[in-house]
Amino acid sequence: MCENAIDYLQKYVDDVIGKKGNFLPSYDLWEEYEGVTLYSMASIFSSYHAMIKIYKNVKTVFENNRLKIEAMNKKIKALEQGMLDIKEYCLQTFYDETKKAYVRNSDDKKMDISILGAITPFEMFSPKEKNIQNTIERINMTLRTYTGGYIRYEEDGYMGGYNPWPIANLWMACYNLEIGENKKALENFEFVTKSCSEHGFLGEQINNEAMKPAWIIGLTWSHAMYIIVLEKLKKKGLI
């Protein structure tokens, strides 16, 4: 099953990087833009890495099957090269020299909180890279509101626009935990916690003025990410 999934992704990547024009554009994670995005390419990069780990873990099962081991080694080598190719493609395609930062796609070139995904959890870029540090600075300049919360992306006009989203702030908490900025991570987490409804539900957005959940209330995505960050904070002994 995993091999079939990877084979499909490899065909997609070959079409994108090889510019064959055969691939079908996919939606971004906000379901608004159709095309190739940094977030989607980083997620594929991470899936390649996961598949390599799977092969290395199951090798012992086939230690007496020389042909199977050789086939696995060949696939591992192809995936490792694929990871290098994807990272180079993203560097060439999504790094904007004018902004000195990575952007979410090559069309509108906006700053987007989902860019953080390329750092954590997908680990395509290291937080120590200069380009990444510049990108984070740009995100803080453009996506952080006067309340301290983060919106999804520049000029976000969804349902009135310019409201922070719990998911955006929880992703920033993950990034801050990754670089050891525990105090900032707690601030991101507490910002979301304080925005819950009287029944403890998190919204899709956070009203900047009332600091209460807005639009969809009880959004699964917000709650799931909240639990993930909560566990990370617990493991670090921060709460």
GROMACS elastic network, one bead per residue, 0.5 to 0.9 nm:
[ bonds ]
;  ai    aj funct       b0    kb
    1     4     6  0.51903   500
    1     5     6  0.63531   500
    1     6     6  0.87482   500
    2     5     6  0.50684   500
    2     6     6  0.61706   500
    2     7     6  0.85558   500
    2    51     6  0.74645   500
    3     6     6  0.50600   500
    3     7     6  0.60337   500
    3     8     6  0.86051   500
    3    51     6  0.79370   500
    4     7     6  0.50863   500
    4     8     6  0.63356   500
    4     9     6  0.87716   500
    5     8     6  0.52049   500
    5     9     6  0.63556   500
    5    10     6  0.86824   500
    6    10     6  0.60060   500
    6    11     6  0.86181   500
    6    44     6  0.87607   500
    6    47     6  0.76530   500
    6    48     6  0.72287   500
    6    51     6  0.77036   500
    7    10     6  0.50906   500
    7    11     6  0.63788   500
    7    12     6  0.87737   500
    8    11     6  0.52870   500
    8    12     6  0.64415   500
    8    13     6  0.88027   500
    9    13     6  0.61135   500
    9    14     6  0.84944   500
    9    44     6  0.70802   500
    9    47     6  0.89590   500
    9    48     6  0.89601   500
   10    13     6  0.50351   500
   10    14     6  0.59852   500
   10    15     6  0.85193   500
   10    44     6  0.87851   500
   10    48     6  0.89921   500
   10    79     6  0.86978   500
   10    82     6  0.81060   500
   11    14     6  0.50856   500
   11    15     6  0.62362   500
   11    16     6  0.86803   500
   11    23     6  0.83848   500
   12    15     6  0.52007   500
   12    16     6  0.62471   500
   12    17     6  0.86426   500
   12    22     6  0.84407   500
   12    23     6  0.59967   500
   12    24     6  0.83588   500
   13    16     6  0.50046   500
   13    17     6  0.58434   500
   13    18     6  0.78240   500
   13    23     6  0.85420   500
   13    41     6  0.82112   500
   13    44     6  0.84234   500
   13    82     6  0.84574   500
   13    86     6  0.78247   500
   14    17     6  0.54030   500
   14    18     6  0.53686   500
   14    19     6  0.78059   500
   14    20     6  0.79127   500
   14    23     6  0.88978   500
   15    18     6  0.51939   500
   15    19     6  0.55784   500
   15    20     6  0.50405   500
   15    21     6  0.62305   500
   15    22     6  0.59206   500
   15    23     6  0.56572   500
   16    19     6  0.50620   500
   16    20     6  0.68465   500
   16    21     6  0.70779   500
   16    22     6  0.81175   500
   16    23     6  0.67022   500
   16    36     6  0.79694   500
   17    20     6  0.79850   500
   17    85     6  0.79589   500
   17    86     6  0.76744   500
   17    89     6  0.67710   500
   18    21     6  0.82536   500
   19    22     6  0.80749   500
   19    23     6  0.88884   500
   20    23     6  0.77297   500
   21    24     6  0.82967   500
   23    26     6  0.89137   500
   24    35     6  0.81112   500
   25    34     6  0.55558   500
   25    36     6  0.65705   500
   26    31     6  0.89890   500
   26    33     6  0.80693   500
   26    34     6  0.52607   500
   26    35     6  0.54472   500
   26    36     6  0.68806   500
   26    37     6  0.88448   500
   26    40     6  0.88517   500
   27    30     6  0.76320   500
   27    31     6  0.52524   500
   27    32     6  0.65054   500
   27    33     6  0.54899   500
   27    35     6  0.64812   500
   27    36     6  0.81917   500
   27    37     6  0.87672   500
   28    31     6  0.52706   500
   28    32     6  0.63958   500
   28    33     6  0.54661   500
   28    34     6  0.63788   500
   28    35     6  0.74270   500
   28    36     6  0.78163   500
   28    37     6  0.66754   500
   28    39     6  0.77954   500
   28    40     6  0.72361   500
   29    32     6  0.78421   500
   29    33     6  0.84846   500
   29    39     6  0.79398   500
   29    40     6  0.80638   500
   29   114     6  0.82459   500
   30    33     6  0.75511   500
   31    34     6  0.79396   500
   33    36     6  0.88326   500
   33    37     6  0.88285   500
   34    37     6  0.87013   500
   35   105     6  0.80435   500
   35   107     6  0.88694   500
   36    39     6  0.86470   500
   36    40     6  0.70658   500
   36    41     6  0.74812   500
   36   105     6  0.66133   500
   36   106     6  0.81072   500
   37    40     6  0.53916   500
   37    41     6  0.63480   500
   37    42     6  0.85953   500
   37    90     6  0.88978   500
   37    94     6  0.81437   500
   37   103     6  0.88194   500
   37   104     6  0.57439   500
   37   106     6  0.77732   500
   38    41     6  0.52499   500
   38    42     6  0.60288   500
   38    43     6  0.85804   500
   38    90     6  0.65490   500
   38    93     6  0.86483   500
   38    94     6  0.65977   500
   38   102     6  0.83875   500
   38   103     6  0.74853   500
   38   104     6  0.53825   500
   38   105     6  0.61624   500
   38   106     6  0.89967   500
   38   114     6  0.84601   500
   38   115     6  0.67631   500
   38   117     6  0.87556   500
   38   118     6  0.73793   500
   39    42     6  0.51661   500
   39    43     6  0.62106   500
   39    44     6  0.87932   500
   39   104     6  0.70898   500
   39   105     6  0.88090   500
   39   114     6  0.62774   500
   39   115     6  0.60864   500
   39   116     6  0.83062   500
   39   117     6  0.62109   500
   39   118     6  0.63276   500
   39   122     6  0.89537   500
   40    43     6  0.50853   500
   40    44     6  0.63836   500
   40    45     6  0.86843   500
   41    44     6  0.51273   500
   41    45     6  0.62069   500
   41    46     6  0.87101   500
   41    86     6  0.69244   500
   41    87     6  0.84532   500
   41    90     6  0.75065   500
   41   118     6  0.85226   500
   42    46     6  0.62676   500
   42    47     6  0.86712   500
   42    86     6  0.78431   500
   42    87     6  0.79316   500
   42    90     6  0.82840   500
   42   117     6  0.72137   500
   42   118     6  0.52079   500
   42   119     6  0.86021   500
   42   122     6  0.60704   500
   42   123     6  0.79043   500
   42   124     6  0.60901   500
   42   125     6  0.88614   500
   43    46     6  0.50726   500
   43    47     6  0.62567   500
   43    48     6  0.87825   500
   43   117     6  0.78367   500
   43   118     6  0.74893   500
   43   121     6  0.86662   500
   43   122     6  0.58664   500
   43   124     6  0.85777   500
   44    48     6  0.62768   500
   44    49     6  0.86707   500
   44    83     6  0.86096   500
   44    86     6  0.84247   500
   44   122     6  0.85529   500
   45    48     6  0.52785   500
   45    49     6  0.65205   500
   45    50     6  0.88556   500
   45    82     6  0.78248   500
   45    83     6  0.54942   500
   45    84     6  0.87134   500
   45    86     6  0.65421   500
   45    87     6  0.76575   500
   45   118     6  0.89963   500
   45   122     6  0.72622   500
   45   123     6  0.84398   500
   45   124     6  0.66641   500
   46    49     6  0.50175   500
   46    50     6  0.62040   500
   46    51     6  0.86609   500
   46    83     6  0.82563   500
   46   118     6  0.88914   500
   46   121     6  0.82888   500
   46   122     6  0.50021   500
   46   123     6  0.68963   500
   46   124     6  0.70291   500
   47    51     6  0.61561   500
   47    52     6  0.86376   500
   47   122     6  0.83357   500
   48    51     6  0.51107   500
   48    52     6  0.63058   500
   48    53     6  0.87994   500
   48    76     6  0.89248   500
   48    79     6  0.58344   500
   48    80     6  0.76051   500
   48    82     6  0.76782   500
   48    83     6  0.67727   500
   49    52     6  0.51519   500
   49    53     6  0.64707   500
   49    54     6  0.88157   500
   49    79     6  0.75513   500
   49    80     6  0.76629   500
   49    83     6  0.75653   500
   50    53     6  0.51390   500
   50    54     6  0.63347   500
   50    55     6  0.88426   500
   51    55     6  0.62725   500
   51    56     6  0.86535   500
   51    76     6  0.81514   500
   51    79     6  0.81215   500
   52    55     6  0.52021   500
   52    56     6  0.62885   500
   52    57     6  0.86610   500
   52    75     6  0.82649   500
   52    76     6  0.56472   500
   52    77     6  0.88531   500
   52    79     6  0.70586   500
   52    80     6  0.78598   500
   53    56     6  0.51280   500
   53    57     6  0.61235   500
   53    58     6  0.87142   500
   54    57     6  0.51285   500
   54    58     6  0.62422   500
   54    59     6  0.85900   500
   55    58     6  0.53453   500
   55    59     6  0.60724   500
   55    72     6  0.64686   500
   55    73     6  0.82818   500
   55    75     6  0.86719   500
   55    76     6  0.73528   500
   56    59     6  0.53725   500
   56    60     6  0.80372   500
   56    72     6  0.84014   500
   56    73     6  0.88416   500
   56    76     6  0.85422   500
   57    60     6  0.69278   500
   57    61     6  0.85057   500
   58    61     6  0.54656   500
   58    62     6  0.71931   500
   59    62     6  0.53840   500
   59    63     6  0.61146   500
   59    68     6  0.86414   500
   59    69     6  0.66456   500
   59    72     6  0.78956   500
   60    64     6  0.85093   500
   61    64     6  0.80818   500
   61    65     6  0.88163   500
   62    65     6  0.51367   500
   62    66     6  0.77765   500
   62    68     6  0.67187   500
   62    69     6  0.66515   500
   63    66     6  0.70348   500
   63    68     6  0.84745   500
   63    69     6  0.69622   500
   64    68     6  0.87853   500
   64    69     6  0.84750   500
   65    68     6  0.53976   500
   65    69     6  0.63090   500
   65    70     6  0.87313   500
   66    69     6  0.51522   500
   66    70     6  0.61351   500
   66    71     6  0.86017   500
   67    70     6  0.50955   500
   67    71     6  0.61519   500
   67    72     6  0.86390   500
   68    71     6  0.50637   500
   68    72     6  0.62074   500
   68    73     6  0.86429   500
   69    72     6  0.50595   500
   69    73     6  0.61509   500
   69    74     6  0.85896   500
   70    73     6  0.50897   500
   70    74     6  0.61837   500
   70    75     6  0.86926   500
   71    74     6  0.51267   500
   71    75     6  0.63186   500
   71    76     6  0.86605   500
   72    75     6  0.50816   500
   72    76     6  0.60653   500
   72    77     6  0.85760   500
   73    76     6  0.50029   500
   73    77     6  0.61739   500
   73    78     6  0.86442   500
   74    77     6  0.52113   500
   74    78     6  0.63334   500
   74    79     6  0.87485   500
   75    78     6  0.50170   500
   75    79     6  0.61264   500
   75    80     6  0.85528   500
   76    79     6  0.51109   500
   76    80     6  0.61111   500
   76    81     6  0.85987   500
   77    80     6  0.51330   500
   77    81     6  0.62600   500
   77    82     6  0.85101   500
   78    81     6  0.51681   500
   78    82     6  0.60456   500
   78    83     6  0.87228   500
   79    83     6  0.61832   500
   79    84     6  0.87046   500
   80    83     6  0.51698   500
   80    84     6  0.65564   500
   80    85     6  0.87653   500
   81    84     6  0.51397   500
   81    85     6  0.62025   500
   81    86     6  0.86788   500
   82    86     6  0.60890   500
   82    87     6  0.85826   500
   83    86     6  0.51843   500
   83    87     6  0.62191   500
   83    88     6  0.86021   500
   83   124     6  0.84222   500
   84    87     6  0.52767   500
   84    88     6  0.61856   500
   84    89     6  0.85576   500
   85    88     6  0.51779   500
   85    89     6  0.60435   500
   85    90     6  0.86124   500
   86    89     6  0.50039   500
   86    90     6  0.61416   500
   86    91     6  0.85847   500
   86   124     6  0.89842   500
   87    90     6  0.51310   500
   87    91     6  0.61914   500
   87    92     6  0.86729   500
   87   124     6  0.68000   500
   87   125     6  0.81220   500
   88    91     6  0.50479   500
   88    92     6  0.62009   500
   88    93     6  0.84764   500
   89    92     6  0.51682   500
   89    93     6  0.58561   500
   89    94     6  0.80971   500
   90    93     6  0.50399   500
   90    94     6  0.53152   500
   90    95     6  0.72254   500
   90   102     6  0.87356   500
   91    94     6  0.58376   500
   91    95     6  0.54805   500
   91   102     6  0.80149   500
   92    95     6  0.62481   500
   92    96     6  0.87655   500
   93    96     6  0.80455   500
   93   102     6  0.89525   500
   93   105     6  0.79250   500
   93   106     6  0.64637   500
   94   101     6  0.83887   500
   94   102     6  0.53944   500
   94   103     6  0.53963   500
   94   104     6  0.67251   500
   94   105     6  0.60173   500
   94   106     6  0.59629   500
   94   109     6  0.78639   500
   95    98     6  0.89848   500
   95    99     6  0.83561   500
   95   100     6  0.71260   500
   95   101     6  0.56735   500
   95   103     6  0.61931   500
   95   106     6  0.87348   500
   95   131     6  0.81432   500
   96    99     6  0.54735   500
   96   100     6  0.56416   500
   96   101     6  0.55715   500
   96   102     6  0.58629   500
   96   103     6  0.65660   500
   96   106     6  0.86136   500
   96   109     6  0.75843   500
   97   101     6  0.69672   500
   97   102     6  0.87073   500
   98   101     6  0.79901   500
   99   102     6  0.79742   500
   99   103     6  0.86071   500
   99   134     6  0.88151   500
   99   135     6  0.84924   500
   99   138     6  0.79457   500
  100   131     6  0.70914   500
  100   134     6  0.64586   500
  100   135     6  0.71654   500
  100   138     6  0.84791   500
  101   111     6  0.84315   500
  101   131     6  0.60893   500
  101   132     6  0.70775   500
  101   133     6  0.84455   500
  101   134     6  0.56709   500
  101   136     6  0.81043   500
  101   137     6  0.87109   500
  101   138     6  0.69476   500
  101   139     6  0.89809   500
  102   105     6  0.87356   500
  102   109     6  0.84299   500
  102   110     6  0.88892   500
  102   111     6  0.75718   500
  102   115     6  0.74291   500
  102   131     6  0.73847   500
  102   132     6  0.74388   500
  102   134     6  0.84598   500
  102   135     6  0.58209   500
  103   106     6  0.73390   500
  103   108     6  0.85550   500
  103   109     6  0.51026   500
  103   110     6  0.54830   500
  103   111     6  0.52407   500
  103   112     6  0.69853   500
  103   115     6  0.71815   500
  103   135     6  0.82433   500
  104   107     6  0.87460   500
  104   108     6  0.81068   500
  104   109     6  0.60741   500
  104   110     6  0.59520   500
  104   111     6  0.61899   500
  104   112     6  0.58989   500
  104   113     6  0.87042   500
  104   114     6  0.75420   500
  104   115     6  0.62484   500
  105   108     6  0.65122   500
  105   109     6  0.54519   500
  105   110     6  0.73063   500
  106   109     6  0.54157   500
  106   110     6  0.87625   500
  107   110     6  0.85335   500
  110   153     6  0.68571   500
  110   154     6  0.59638   500
  110   155     6  0.86108   500
  111   114     6  0.86968   500
  111   115     6  0.76777   500
  111   135     6  0.84239   500
  111   138     6  0.75900   500
  111   139     6  0.63393   500
  111   142     6  0.73553   500
  111   143     6  0.76840   500
  111   152     6  0.87021   500
  111   153     6  0.56790   500
  111   154     6  0.58507   500
  112   115     6  0.57800   500
  112   116     6  0.82938   500
  112   139     6  0.73333   500
  112   143     6  0.77284   500
  112   151     6  0.84465   500
  112   152     6  0.58685   500
  112   154     6  0.66980   500
  113   116     6  0.59552   500
  113   117     6  0.81763   500
  113   139     6  0.71197   500
  113   143     6  0.76002   500
  113   150     6  0.78580   500
  113   151     6  0.74887   500
  113   152     6  0.54102   500
  113   153     6  0.61048   500
  113   168     6  0.60324   500
  113   169     6  0.87389   500
  113   171     6  0.77316   500
  113   172     6  0.79265   500
  114   117     6  0.54900   500
  114   118     6  0.79513   500
  114   152     6  0.75909   500
  114   153     6  0.83610   500
  114   168     6  0.77259   500
  114   171     6  0.80552   500
  115   118     6  0.58019   500
  115   119     6  0.77456   500
  115   135     6  0.86129   500
  116   119     6  0.53878   500
  116   120     6  0.62225   500
  116   121     6  0.82868   500
  116   122     6  0.89664   500
  116   136     6  0.82357   500
  116   171     6  0.70754   500
  116   172     6  0.74325   500
  116   174     6  0.89290   500
  116   175     6  0.70185   500
  117   121     6  0.57147   500
  117   122     6  0.58615   500
  117   123     6  0.77741   500
  117   124     6  0.86266   500
  117   171     6  0.79254   500
  117   175     6  0.88097   500
  118   121     6  0.70384   500
  118   122     6  0.52903   500
  118   123     6  0.58398   500
  118   124     6  0.53012   500
  118   125     6  0.59629   500
  118   126     6  0.86664   500
  119   122     6  0.59252   500
  119   124     6  0.59142   500
  119   125     6  0.50423   500
  119   126     6  0.60110   500
  119   127     6  0.64324   500
  119   132     6  0.83327   500
  119   175     6  0.75141   500
  119   178     6  0.88324   500
  120   123     6  0.53536   500
  120   124     6  0.81464   500
  120   125     6  0.84187   500
  120   126     6  0.87998   500
  120   127     6  0.89002   500
  120   171     6  0.83337   500
  120   174     6  0.70988   500
  120   175     6  0.63896   500
  120   178     6  0.75485   500
  121   124     6  0.87159   500
  121   174     6  0.83570   500
  121   175     6  0.87879   500
  122   125     6  0.82045   500
  123   126     6  0.66377   500
  125   128     6  0.84219   500
  125   129     6  0.71977   500
  125   132     6  0.73863   500
  126   129     6  0.55853   500
  126   132     6  0.73786   500
  127   130     6  0.81205   500
  127   131     6  0.89074   500
  127   132     6  0.59178   500
  127   133     6  0.66226   500
  127   175     6  0.83947   500
  127   178     6  0.80054   500
  127   179     6  0.69188   500
  128   131     6  0.86478   500
  128   132     6  0.70789   500
  128   133     6  0.68566   500
  128   179     6  0.85135   500
  129   132     6  0.52549   500
  129   133     6  0.63497   500
  129   134     6  0.87718   500
  130   133     6  0.50546   500
  130   134     6  0.62053   500
  130   135     6  0.85366   500
  131   134     6  0.51737   500
  131   135     6  0.61878   500
  131   136     6  0.88024   500
  132   136     6  0.61919   500
  132   137     6  0.85830   500
  133   136     6  0.51938   500
  133   137     6  0.63047   500
  133   138     6  0.86665   500
  134   137     6  0.51513   500
  134   138     6  0.62569   500
  134   139     6  0.87186   500
  135   139     6  0.61595   500
  135   140     6  0.86656   500
  136   140     6  0.62158   500
  136   141     6  0.85804   500
  137   140     6  0.51836   500
  137   141     6  0.62752   500
  137   142     6  0.88010   500
  138   142     6  0.61553   500
  138   143     6  0.82287   500
  139   142     6  0.52898   500
  139   143     6  0.54309   500
  139   144     6  0.72921   500
  139   150     6  0.88558   500
  139   153     6  0.87641   500
  140   143     6  0.57217   500
  140   144     6  0.53311   500
  140   145     6  0.88997   500
  140   150     6  0.82030   500
  141   144     6  0.64249   500
  142   145     6  0.82432   500
  142   151     6  0.89225   500
  142   153     6  0.81842   500
  142   154     6  0.66499   500
  143   149     6  0.82236   500
  143   150     6  0.53434   500
  143   151     6  0.53292   500
  143   152     6  0.70937   500
  143   153     6  0.63096   500
  143   154     6  0.64677   500
  143   162     6  0.88881   500
  143   164     6  0.86253   500
  144   147     6  0.79813   500
  144   148     6  0.59353   500
  144   149     6  0.55929   500
  144   151     6  0.65505   500
  144   164     6  0.81098   500
  145   148     6  0.53692   500
  145   149     6  0.54576   500
  145   150     6  0.60544   500
  145   151     6  0.72496   500
  145   162     6  0.79270   500
  145   163     6  0.81420   500
  145   164     6  0.73484   500
  145   208     6  0.81366   500
  146   149     6  0.74419   500
  146   208     6  0.83464   500
  147   150     6  0.87744   500
  147   164     6  0.88493   500
  147   191     6  0.89990   500
  147   208     6  0.66610   500
  147   209     6  0.84302   500
  147   211     6  0.86115   500
  148   164     6  0.87413   500
  148   187     6  0.88489   500
  148   188     6  0.82326   500
  148   191     6  0.78683   500
  149   163     6  0.82592   500
  149   164     6  0.52770   500
  149   165     6  0.76316   500
  149   166     6  0.84050   500
  149   168     6  0.82278   500
  149   169     6  0.63410   500
  149   188     6  0.74621   500
  149   191     6  0.70310   500
  149   192     6  0.84500   500
  149   206     6  0.85428   500
  149   208     6  0.82148   500
  150   153     6  0.85982   500
  150   162     6  0.89401   500
  150   163     6  0.78397   500
  150   165     6  0.65039   500
  150   166     6  0.81983   500
  150   168     6  0.58255   500
  150   169     6  0.56545   500
  150   172     6  0.82738   500
  151   154     6  0.78019   500
  151   156     6  0.75125   500
  151   161     6  0.85796   500
  151   162     6  0.62189   500
  151   163     6  0.58075   500
  151   165     6  0.57189   500
  151   166     6  0.88598   500
  151   168     6  0.64735   500
  151   169     6  0.81201   500
  151   205     6  0.86961   500
  152   156     6  0.67794   500
  152   162     6  0.84993   500
  152   163     6  0.84196   500
  152   164     6  0.70615   500
  152   165     6  0.66396   500
  152   167     6  0.84839   500
  152   168     6  0.60472   500
  153   156     6  0.56225   500
  153   162     6  0.89359   500
  154   157     6  0.89556   500
  154   162     6  0.86949   500
  155   161     6  0.74804   500
  155   162     6  0.73842   500
  156   159     6  0.89822   500
  156   160     6  0.83948   500
  156   161     6  0.51952   500
  156   162     6  0.60840   500
  156   163     6  0.84353   500
  157   160     6  0.54577   500
  157   162     6  0.67817   500
  158   162     6  0.81521   500
  158   163     6  0.88584   500
  159   163     6  0.89645   500
  159   215     6  0.77382   500
  160   163     6  0.80411   500
  161   164     6  0.88573   500
  162   207     6  0.88816   500
  162   208     6  0.80387   500
  163   205     6  0.61156   500
  163   206     6  0.58065   500
  163   207     6  0.57486   500
  163   208     6  0.57861   500
  163   214     6  0.85750   500
  164   167     6  0.87382   500
  164   168     6  0.72178   500
  164   169     6  0.76009   500
  164   205     6  0.57948   500
  164   206     6  0.53448   500
  164   207     6  0.72190   500
  164   208     6  0.69315   500
  165   168     6  0.52593   500
  165   169     6  0.65534   500
  165   170     6  0.87409   500
  165   192     6  0.84723   500
  165   203     6  0.79497   500
  165   204     6  0.61187   500
  165   206     6  0.57874   500
  165   207     6  0.89414   500
  165   222     6  0.84383   500
  166   169     6  0.52255   500
  166   170     6  0.60643   500
  166   171     6  0.85618   500
  166   189     6  0.87942   500
  166   191     6  0.83797   500
  166   192     6  0.56085   500
  166   193     6  0.88987   500
  166   195     6  0.85800   500
  166   202     6  0.75018   500
  166   203     6  0.72221   500
  166   204     6  0.67114   500
  166   205     6  0.62464   500
  166   206     6  0.69891   500
  166   222     6  0.58782   500
  166   223     6  0.88029   500
  166   225     6  0.85983   500
  166   226     6  0.82477   500
  167   170     6  0.51129   500
  167   171     6  0.61185   500
  167   172     6  0.86101   500
  167   192     6  0.87617   500
  167   204     6  0.78868   500
  167   205     6  0.85017   500
  167   221     6  0.72438   500
  167   222     6  0.54320   500
  167   223     6  0.87594   500
  167   225     6  0.66914   500
  167   226     6  0.80300   500
  168   171     6  0.52232   500
  168   172     6  0.63420   500
  168   173     6  0.87186   500
  169   172     6  0.50104   500
  169   173     6  0.62131   500
  169   174     6  0.87763   500
  169   185     6  0.89871   500
  169   188     6  0.54962   500
  169   189     6  0.71121   500
  169   191     6  0.77603   500
  169   192     6  0.70536   500
  170   174     6  0.63580   500
  170   175     6  0.87312   500
  170   185     6  0.82966   500
  170   188     6  0.63991   500
  170   189     6  0.62139   500
  170   192     6  0.75782   500
  170   222     6  0.83588   500
  170   225     6  0.66760   500
  170   226     6  0.66835   500
  170   228     6  0.89340   500
  170   229     6  0.67589   500
  171   174     6  0.50335   500
  171   175     6  0.63627   500
  171   176     6  0.87000   500
  171   188     6  0.87868   500
  171   225     6  0.80525   500
  171   229     6  0.84321   500
  172   176     6  0.61561   500
  172   177     6  0.85686   500
  172   184     6  0.88551   500
  172   185     6  0.71975   500
  172   188     6  0.68640   500
  172   189     6  0.89545   500
  173   176     6  0.51051   500
  173   177     6  0.61598   500
  173   178     6  0.85681   500
  173   181     6  0.88123   500
  173   182     6  0.83932   500
  173   184     6  0.71410   500
  173   186     6  0.70525   500
  173   187     6  0.79624   500
  173   188     6  0.53704   500
  173   189     6  0.63524   500
  173   229     6  0.72628   500
  174   177     6  0.51269   500
  174   178     6  0.61782   500
  174   179     6  0.88990   500
  174   185     6  0.69661   500
  174   229     6  0.66590   500
  174   232     6  0.80906   500
  175   179     6  0.65211   500
  175   180     6  0.86900   500
  175   181     6  0.84536   500
  175   185     6  0.78363   500
  176   179     6  0.52917   500
  176   180     6  0.60897   500
  176   182     6  0.63978   500
  176   183     6  0.83989   500
  176   184     6  0.63560   500
  176   185     6  0.51849   500
  176   186     6  0.89259   500
  176   188     6  0.88857   500
  177   180     6  0.50061   500
  177   181     6  0.56534   500
  177   182     6  0.55296   500
  177   183     6  0.88019   500
  177   184     6  0.82420   500
  177   185     6  0.58872   500
  177   186     6  0.88588   500
  177   232     6  0.80742   500
  177   233     6  0.81425   500
  177   236     6  0.89306   500
  178   181     6  0.76133   500
  178   182     6  0.87937   500
  179   182     6  0.82966   500
  180   183     6  0.86210   500
  180   185     6  0.86896   500
  181   184     6  0.55233   500
  181   185     6  0.62791   500
  181   186     6  0.88498   500
  182   186     6  0.61894   500
  182   187     6  0.86286   500
  182   233     6  0.85545   500
  182   236     6  0.88741   500
  182   238     6  0.77442   500
  183   186     6  0.51944   500
  183   187     6  0.63418   500
  183   188     6  0.88005   500
  183   238     6  0.89792   500
  184   188     6  0.62487   500
  184   189     6  0.86023   500
  185   188     6  0.51017   500
  185   189     6  0.61960   500
  185   190     6  0.85804   500
  185   233     6  0.85507   500
  186   190     6  0.59312   500
  186   191     6  0.83749   500
  186   233     6  0.80408   500
  186   238     6  0.79592   500
  186   239     6  0.88749   500
  187   190     6  0.50921   500
  187   191     6  0.59868   500
  187   192     6  0.87281   500
  188   191     6  0.51968   500
  188   192     6  0.66849   500
  188   193     6  0.88664   500
  189   192     6  0.53795   500
  189   193     6  0.62585   500
  189   194     6  0.87825   500
  189   226     6  0.79145   500
  189   229     6  0.76455   500
  189   230     6  0.81804   500
  190   194     6  0.59658   500
  190   195     6  0.84846   500
  191   194     6  0.54895   500
  191   195     6  0.65624   500
  191   211     6  0.89256   500
  192   195     6  0.52178   500
  192   196     6  0.69724   500
  192   202     6  0.77485   500
  192   206     6  0.81803   500
  192   226     6  0.83590   500
  193   196     6  0.57958   500
  193   200     6  0.85709   500
  193   202     6  0.79684   500
  193   226     6  0.86774   500
  194   197     6  0.86049   500
  194   211     6  0.77159   500
  194   212     6  0.80500   500
  195   200     6  0.89749   500
  195   201     6  0.88120   500
  195   202     6  0.70520   500
  195   203     6  0.81820   500
  195   206     6  0.65435   500
  195   207     6  0.84614   500
  195   210     6  0.88442   500
  195   211     6  0.54644   500
  195   213     6  0.58647   500
  196   199     6  0.76426   500
  196   200     6  0.52774   500
  196   201     6  0.52412   500
  196   203     6  0.71100   500
  196   206     6  0.86669   500
  196   211     6  0.86106   500
  196   212     6  0.63255   500
  196   213     6  0.59518   500
  196   217     6  0.88876   500
  197   200     6  0.50827   500
  197   201     6  0.51435   500
  197   202     6  0.65438   500
  197   203     6  0.80435   500
  197   212     6  0.65743   500
  197   213     6  0.62718   500
  197   217     6  0.80652   500
  197   218     6  0.89111   500
  198   201     6  0.74480   500
  200   218     6  0.86697   500
  201   213     6  0.79865   500
  201   217     6  0.64081   500
  201   219     6  0.79418   500
  201   223     6  0.79527   500
  202   205     6  0.82552   500
  202   206     6  0.85857   500
  202   212     6  0.87969   500
  202   213     6  0.61108   500
  202   214     6  0.87607   500
  202   216     6  0.87143   500
  202   217     6  0.59166   500
  202   218     6  0.52215   500
  202   219     6  0.63941   500
  202   220     6  0.85681   500
  202   222     6  0.63491   500
  202   223     6  0.65205   500
  203   206     6  0.66240   500
  203   212     6  0.81485   500
  203   214     6  0.56078   500
  203   215     6  0.67354   500
  203   216     6  0.55475   500
  203   218     6  0.54595   500
  203   219     6  0.55573   500
  203   220     6  0.89219   500
  203   222     6  0.69584   500
  203   223     6  0.86910   500
  204   213     6  0.70694   500
  204   214     6  0.63907   500
  204   215     6  0.61994   500
  204   216     6  0.52682   500
  204   217     6  0.62621   500
  204   218     6  0.75726   500
  204   219     6  0.56158   500
  204   220     6  0.87859   500
  204   221     6  0.80984   500
  204   222     6  0.66845   500
  205   212     6  0.84966   500
  205   213     6  0.58638   500
  205   215     6  0.64330   500
  205   216     6  0.75918   500
  205   217     6  0.83536   500
  206   209     6  0.87531   500
  206   210     6  0.82153   500
  206   211     6  0.59146   500
  206   212     6  0.55452   500
  206   214     6  0.52854   500
  206   215     6  0.84322   500
  207   210     6  0.55378   500
  207   211     6  0.50688   500
  207   212     6  0.54159   500
  207   213     6  0.61276   500
  207   214     6  0.56462   500
  207   215     6  0.89283   500
  208   211     6  0.53220   500
  208   212     6  0.77964   500
  209   212     6  0.81746   500
  210   213     6  0.85817   500
  211   214     6  0.88910   500
  213   216     6  0.79633   500
  213   217     6  0.63380   500
  213   218     6  0.88566   500
  214   217     6  0.65297   500
  216   219     6  0.61415   500
  218   221     6  0.88466   500
  218   222     6  0.78184   500
  218   223     6  0.74699   500
  219   222     6  0.54890   500
  219   223     6  0.65083   500
  219   224     6  0.88014   500
  220   223     6  0.51412   500
  220   224     6  0.59930   500
  220   225     6  0.85499   500
  221   224     6  0.52349   500
  221   225     6  0.62180   500
  221   226     6  0.84977   500
  222   225     6  0.53888   500
  222   226     6  0.60892   500
  222   227     6  0.88331   500
  223   227     6  0.63695   500
  223   228     6  0.87904   500
  224   227     6  0.53195   500
  224   228     6  0.64755   500
  224   229     6  0.89158   500
  225   229     6  0.62591   500
  225   230     6  0.84651   500
  226   229     6  0.52677   500
  226   230     6  0.60210   500
  226   231     6  0.86792   500
  227   231     6  0.61966   500
  227   232     6  0.86544   500
  228   231     6  0.53088   500
  228   232     6  0.64075   500
  228   233     6  0.88161   500
  229   233     6  0.61635   500
  229   234     6  0.85621   500
  230   233     6  0.51713   500
  230   234     6  0.62011   500
  230   235     6  0.87206   500
  230   239     6  0.82660   500
  231   234     6  0.50089   500
  231   235     6  0.61815   500
  231   236     6  0.87026   500
  232   235     6  0.52076   500
  232   236     6  0.64629   500
  232   237     6  0.87548   500
  232   238     6  0.88177   500
  233   236     6  0.52050   500
  233   237     6  0.62575   500
  233   238     6  0.52611   500
  233   239     6  0.61349   500
  234   238     6  0.58970   500
  234   239     6  0.55214   500
  235   238     6  0.76771   500
  235   239     6  0.87522   500
  236   239     6  0.80699   500
